[in-house]
């Protein structure tokens, strides 16, 4: 099992979700509105938000835990759809997941996702 975290531009969310829904076996997704900055420190960007002394850019964070057999498809879909070719398109992180526990049923492992 893998956890996939993707940071994308907010206006790409609907398109990314539409394509992810087409992936058979996709268990679910958590979506968060976040803000932060990358290497450019959000300087000189149109969508920068000033808070105190710092500039931030609004982003969307997607979090998914998936079986190994669909990891590449999920990552490739997010990358393809979220891509604009401009700085600030985001990042995708993939982590190993050692265990999952479904609280309602007490299932563990792949059957819990």
Phi, psi and omega in degrees: 000148179227147169259133178245124173243129180232134175252119184229169175287141182303322183288351178268352187302308183301316180295318179296314180298319179303316180286322179296325179298341180279348183277117179292133179090002177292118188282331182160177184208145173248134183237131179230142171272126184227173172218153181181198176208157178252211184300327183281355180060025178064019178280142175059031174251145182298325187262020180288143177245130179266125174230109184064235181268000190239149175256139178228163174238134177286137179221172174242135175250125175256135177230128181221144168243123187227159173292152184303331186289346179243007182303307183299319180296318179295310181299313181296323179295312180300313182299315183294316186279325182279348184291130169241341183090000181256155175304141179096008178297333176118193182216157173234130179242139179235126183236150171286142175245122182280325182200157175223138175236123176275114188300316184298318187251350183069015175294152179230156176079206185301327181291344180278345178263000000 
